[in-house]
Amino acid sequence: MFSFLMQIAFLLSTLSLHLISGHNDGNLYQAKDNLPEFGPAKPTRYLLYDVNPGEGFNLRRDVYMRVANMVKFLNEVEPWVLVLPPWGRLYHWQSGIQQTKQPWRHFFDVNSLALLAPVMEFEDYLKTVAKDVDHVYYLQRFKGGWSGKWEEKMEICECVEQPRYRQLGNGLWEGQFFGYENFYAKKFDCLSAQAYYVTFKDFLVNNSTDRSVFLDRAETLIHGRYSEWSPEWWTARRSMVFAKQLRDIGDKFRKDFLDSDDQSDKTELEVWTQMKRKHGEAKGGPYAALHLRRKDYLYAHKKEVPSLENAAKQIAKYLKKYKLKKLFLSTDAPADQVKEFKELVEKAGYEVFKYTPTSKDLEILKDGGVAIIDQWICAHAQIFVGTYVSTFSFRIQEEREIMGFNQEATFNRLCEKNKYTGDINISALCRTSNMFEVQYHRCEGHFGAKIPCPEFRVFAIVVETHIPYTHGNSCLIINHKKDLLVVLDGHTTIHTWNQSPLPASKVSSKEYVVFVFSVEAVQNSSVFSGMSTTVILYTAPQSRRAEYLQIPWCYIF
């Protein structure tokens, strides 16, 4: 009863939320201020994009990271600004309130995003740039489908399916364009694409002269070598700081109901470009958090979804293990299921808390804002338990990685139906399979770019030759100490070499190939450009053949 009264008091205290801050001039000119200087010969270009209407909020966040990184790489060549696509009504936003044309500042700190790459809201594009776009590329699969062999390829061709655009009598193209009327494209093409997003950089620089380009169905872009294990992915992810007004509401709920604050929990934020945490530095609040996905999962993943009774037993075991008395619940379950689940957990001796906005607050926050508040509270718990393959849970786990929680307190999930019996090590059985670790560039500069690190000393790598070498799948990883690591086609070999650099004369066995770096090459700033560097591959001594290869420089730690 006491916790119920506390939650009522909290809702009353937030009944009159301040309106979301308007877009000020500082944000309006953020992109302009952050553009690199290329001189008058290279005018600013603009990249717009959209995603398949059926994709959810958290998948769209991942697509943003692909496009934002591409714009970051584009700015190594010429000035580009990423125009942020307004948020519209999504499948999980089912409250019935008006939720179209929502700007990114409603959910995220746009100034934080701009530290990765120049960005601007779509509304600002309309005000300051143009009320149209020069060229729309509708990304699609190839007509023949998947050939069974991966290869990068792109081709402008006939549309495989009817796109959501039509040409008007005046030659302009009409489309959905986030629900904005009187916005048109001057040109339109279907582009069959099977490629990494970094490949689109070359396409846009070398095959397009349009001032503004719109990539529709941008989920087609693939991370490639810049996926979850790379600093490029994590640099983009770290930049996606939630909007302050949403964080403040989550922090107030933590303080009022969960005895949690950043100083006690060791979760204080810094500017993301300066924030680097180690596992275990974050303690978390004295509560557990559970993301209990229901609704579509009851039929889409019915084998992996436990019953409410089974889920309550599982979370009770976590609470007992960590000696906690409070549980924060984030769920899409209907009210009757929430009530049933809370009664089951409370019967076991624990308190259950759930953030529920008033109808007036919901009008301001929108469903997406409420979801972010839930994620923020979950991210600060001492122990988090998620749902099988849910991107909502994934985003919480990423927040916790960034803040420095121990992985065993983060990468947990509810066991599948009928798998948990209560007499097993639940954390070992139900650990999520996609455990990943936040990666940092050793040296970071503006836009999260790598800059030369003077302490690098060892530049030779020895790798067994029986590991097949394929250019497209290779990744160079260097430690600033003496242990050096190369990843080739998923195989890993680690060697220590005490000489720097390794002289070619040391290549004396057919069992090894050697990558040789000169000190001059590593000191050259182009090595740290985020793309690749040239190395020399010496093959077996009997051939003494040298090949100059481009190896992606994907991780420095």
Steps between C-alpha positions, in 0.01 A plus 500: 500500500787737585668454161165559328452830685853606412435439131177704519698784658758479222233520231345803666839669522555457125144579393604832349817412315686781337454496124783346304755772430459667163762487229730791573740675268792313653359172375389652171856587405666202668565317173645808334733563794628141504582466132868452419664769292549404136508846344258659253555233232299241694145609587301327772292201397207344688407138562142408589370150567199295604433145615243231422178618673468171688829534688487582871656777705808309615585352159474851355758613755740242358433618143581854612841380616576356156402821322670727755828311468473522122458879528799512734709324234357722225629802691853369454458586132246782476249675730176311557215554747271218615135607505320316779174329390200603714347223708154381405251257646659159557352158571581507872367853545142393561369757746289674234645850552636711216859385434605614152774739388687464831846661494806319628554757775187358666682171566874568467755768576558637148812688606644168617420341164679791330826407675511193273393657169327821388123458541188711471128450551281456192304811598820703490583357159163630377565843653860556399589270207213397271141376486596211273776245446706460184510120473327206671666158485258226601720218630381151412614141456623365170232348281663159506509501878778360713753311288647304790834678476563833668645772281460873510309639207274792413306573183235751396228291337126447470305492824453144628181598683271801470670775703312757704569778248326621185599752235274800450418675175761770568774237524540519878467194722248475780551274802416463867790715625411466868146630441607844376296641214646695207839334535625336180802333343646622172636158401423141602676166445477151640843387614557128552759481775687226679775698668650636820410857586860612460475400132220753456751768591685437174173481309382838630836670445582353158160430342286789619526878468162575657498749784245293693454123490224291661564131576172319559492154660830583672476183710645337186838651592722247680745573783759259363835530675361788706259279696462458877859391557647816346573841656322665205170336602549587866606857424168553324312317777662706776394820326130405529443661839135523603335843520560666837132550580442124473808415706386743768160330533668159523745629762217644709316167494820319602552735791136502621428125480820304454748676734722558200713798393801534275751588771412200719463269199826620339321572173572871457506611137777683320513633145511175305822586315675515839316213671682167508398251769629160603283206599409520865535876537121540499322363808135568416203574722375257766239342274465250218348588164307272267394552141203267458402495132151363428247594227653404162756272669225272623461374143821614326727336761259288697758228574731754664237686707441362850165515672443784745530257789825360366640848434413605856688198639804583289519866599447407867814288479699796367366722779598243759846448348580872505325558835262758356144582602383720213426422136445752222277357226504612137243320289255533213258260673137610542385623839349167612827314434701770680272465800536121500877513470538760777286290735717195431824686575357681803378168634863390502585796723617768256375845394426570134517847341394608153514844341151601380451856374177693537301556182618861495864396537459239228381767257828683558739207533349278227535122508863526389585729790339263750699210351824696539419579863448127557831419332681764702369362831580142396852603399574623854390188689750287687387199295312497169305212345377535143291317243626263231623679181317823586663816363342685795708282734807532277494881526482476882796264504697744283426786742627287785817412308566869441449577870738225611286228659631148547385286210356229724260763635400610151478214251221297658165402354191306597524129426284342235164347577530175702881530515532650845421255780627699799779262600768621259750784466266742329761761409718241326207347311332823398796716410429675173697373201589843361746618766703787360750739652524873446800585281692826498748658267815552699516860381192694401458848362222707343207286376656209695776479237822318572812713544866389515611345828873563557540204737450240224828311463453149364381456145572142396244219497568130448213280384489135399466465125241224507245761600332595172535864402198676349527876455137582566482320835836597648547728792818639651504536878794649686580525868717793607704259712708211362219251445367530147188345356369432151154371411470329161169346393398439858825329604723656762871455568690697765878536505747715690791654313768701673647676199351810345460505212561139396765491224415311183796272560311342789262339253678168486232233528231393258270461800458872546405812317603832646332840493769765527428860600755776489498757777451765232186328371342484845591860576332607176160642600333326205550172681258623764236624258257221590524332161811292425875499476740339257712213631742261336422129497812285467417148390717190534877568474541291187282741304609821675191659346366819654137608462364840596160457661238726654412367847214666692630677808205417718608490864763669710498442874 
